[in-house]
């Protein structure tokens, strides 16, 4: 009989804990961890590590002391010309154009811009559909390297690794093109 009572008490305790989580939105440990970070309306705002970044948002600030010392990240809607932290998602249609090693409280910062014809982008930046890379600068983007992106056109030279948009192909090779790493002539099919 004591074993039955003990099991019943454990089940009732589990139900009470589940009810607390449902009604408060967090278990006691999680609530204590989040309380160290400033709170904002969902989605976005200050979040603890591991919190997914909503579509269309980027991480813009880092607070080492937030979330009980685990660090807190500020999530904000993306916009043209916003600095983001290393590890932030890059929203489709955007490229990264500058890098600051000490930005975002020392974790590194990236400058996000809407893709435009003729932009210089940092190594690792996405190449937006319809664009190709046409030049490389080893010293660009604070020394990590930069690529010049342009909308694909017949008769331009593209760099190694550049996507070839539908309706185009590459032909002639130029060993000195693209800042000395070689390039290929892009022609319409």
N, C-alpha and C positions, 0 to 999 in steps of 0.2 A: 504494500500500500504506500509506503514511503517513496518507493521508486516512481509510482504513478503520480504522486503529488509533486515530486521533483521535476518530472517531465512536463507536467501541466504548468508548473511555475516557469519553466524555461520557455515553453511555447508562448505563454502570456507575455513574458519579458520580450521575446522576439517580436511579437505583434505590437507591443508598445513602442519598441525602437523603430519598426517600420512605419508606424503611424506618425512618430515624431519626424522622421525623414520626409514623409509625404507632406505633412502640414507646414514644416519649416523650410523645406527645400534643401536641407543639408544635415548631415550627421554632425554631432558636436565637434569632432576633430576637424572636419572640413570647414565648418562655420568659423572656428577659431583661426584657421589658416587664412581664410579669405579676409577676415576682419582687419588684417594689417594693410590691405591694399585699399586705396580709395575706391568707392563704388560709383558706378554710373548706370544709366538706363541701358537695358539690353537692346540690341546687340552691341558689342564693343565695350569700351570703357576699360578700367583697370582689371586685369585678370591674372590668375596664378599660372605657373608653368603647366603645360599640357592642355590648357584650354584651347579648343579649336578656334581659328580665326575665321569669322564669317565671310562668305563670298563678298567681294567688293570692299573689304577692309584690309588695312595694313597695320603693322606694329610700328609705333612711332617713338616710344620712350620706354626706358627701363629704370626701375627703382630696385636697387640691390636689397634694400631692407624690407620691401613689401612681402606679403604672404609669409610672415613669421621667419624672415631671413631667406626664404626660397627664391626671392626676386619676384617682381610684378611687372607686367607688360601692359602698355597702353595701346588699345586697339581703336583705330579711327577709320572713317570712310576714306578711301583713296581719292586723291585729286591731283591735277597736274601741278608739279612743282612741290612735292612733299618729301621730306627726309624720312627715311624708315630705318629700322634697326636690321643688322645682319640676321638672317633667318626669317625675316618677314616674307610672306608670299608676294609675288609680283603679279598684279592683277592683269588679265588679258587685255592687250591693247597698249600696255605701258612698257617702257624700257628703263634701264638704269643708266644714268649719264654722268654721275660723279660718285666718288667714294671718299669717305673721311674716316681714317683709321681710328680716331679717338671719339667719333660721334656716338650718340646713343649711350652715354655714360661709360664709354670705353669698349663697348662690344663691336663698334664699327657702324657707320651709317651710309646709306645709299640714297641717292636723289632720284626719285621717280618722275618721269615725264611721259605724256602721251606721245606715241610714236609719230614722227613727222619725217618727211623726205629730207635727207641730208643731215641727219643727226649723228653725232659721235656718241657711241654707247660703250659701257665698260665690258670687259671680258666677263662672260657669264650671263650677260643680259639676254633675254629672249629676243629672237628675231621675229617680228610680227609678220603674219601672212602677207605675201605680195612684195615683201622687202628682200633685198640681198645685201651682203656686205661687200664693199668695194675698195676699202683701204684699211690698213692696220697700222697702229702707232704703239710701239713697244712701251713708250713712256707715258702714254695717256692714262687718264683715270687714276691719278696719284701713284703711277708706277706699276699698276696691275695690267695695263694694256687696254687699248680702246679700238673699237671697230666703227668704221663709217658705214651707216646704213642708208640705202636709197631704195626708192620704189623701182622695181625691175623694169628695164627698158632694153629694147633691141640695141646691140652694139656696145654695151658697157662690159667692163671686165669685173669678174667676181672673185672673191678670195676663197682659199681652201675652206671647206666646211660650210660654205654658204648654201642655203637651200636654193633649189632651182624650181621656181614657180611653174605651175601647169602652163603649157603653151610655149615653153622655152626649152632650150637645150644649150649645152656648152660645147665649144669647138676648140679654137686655137688657144694654145698655152703660151704664156709670157712669163719666163723665169724670174724677171726682175719686178714684176707687178706686185701690188698689194704690200708695199713696204718691204719688198725683198723676199717674201715668202711664196711668190708665184701667184698667177691669176689665170682665169679662163674667160674667153669671150662668150658672152651670153647672146644668143640669137633666137628670134621667134621661129617656131616650128612651122 
